[in-house]
Amino acid sequence: MTITKEQIEPEVCTYFDPDTNNFMIEVVLSNISNENIHIKVKRDAILVRADSEDINYAKYIYLSHTIAPNLVRAVYKNGILHITAPIQA
């Protein structure tokens, strides 16, 4: 018997913080452990993938400005992945 996982595009909130010159991105990933979250950063987009026993989350987030990929930081807490992506100077 094969198990089919549900494919879900997670809810995302993206906004720009002019005080810090960062894109702030929040991704809702319920019931996921840290080791099952994968982030791929490009200069103009971020790919977020996460897997649980029965769900595969995937979201490609396009950004309106070029970011500095090596300075992107992410923290997962209480079911929400918080990503900070600085604008490329």
N, C-alpha and C positions, 0 to 999 in steps of 0.2 A: 504494500500500500504506500503510495506516495503522499507526502504531506505538502500541501500548497500553502505558501505564505501569502498573506494579504500585502499588496503593494500600495503604500500610502505616501502621498506628498504631504509632508508636515506643514503645519501652520507656521508662518514666518512674519516677523515684524522687523522692518529695516528703516533706520532713520539716520540722519547725519547730525553729529554734534559739532556745531561751529566753534565751541569753546576749545575743544581738543583736536579738531580737524580729523575726526574719526567717523567711519561708518560704524554704527552699532547695530548688530544683528541678533535677534532672538529667535531660536528655533525650538518648537515644542516637540519633545521626544519622550513620550511617556513610557515608563517601565523599561528603560534601556540602561545597561551598565556601561561605564566609561570605556572599557576595552572593546565594546562593540560599536563605537562611534568613530567614523573615518571622515577626515576633512581634507579636501584637495583645494589648494589656493592657486589661483592664476592672477594675473595683473588686473583683470576686469571682471572676475567672477569667483565664486566659491561653491564647491560641490560638497554637500553634506550627505553622508550615507550612515544608516544605523540599522542594526538587525536585532530582533528579539526572537523568541521561539516561534512566534506565529505572524510577525509583521516585519516587512522590509520598508524602511523609510528612505526616501531619496528626494533631494531637492537641489536644483542648480540655481544659484542666486546670482543674477547679473547686476553689476554695479555701474552707476553712471559716471564714475571717475576711476582713474587708475589708482590702484592701491599698492602698498609696499608689502609683497607677499612674505618676506622674511620677518616682518614686524607684527603680523597677525597673531592674535592671542585668543584662546578659547577656554571657557570654563563651563563645566556641566554641573548644575545644581538644581535640585528639586524638580527634575523633569524638563528643565529648560537649558538649552545650550546657548551661552552668551559669547558672541564673537565680537572682538574689537579689531577693526581693519583700518589702519592709518592711511590717509590719502598720500600718494606719492608726491614728494616735493619736487 
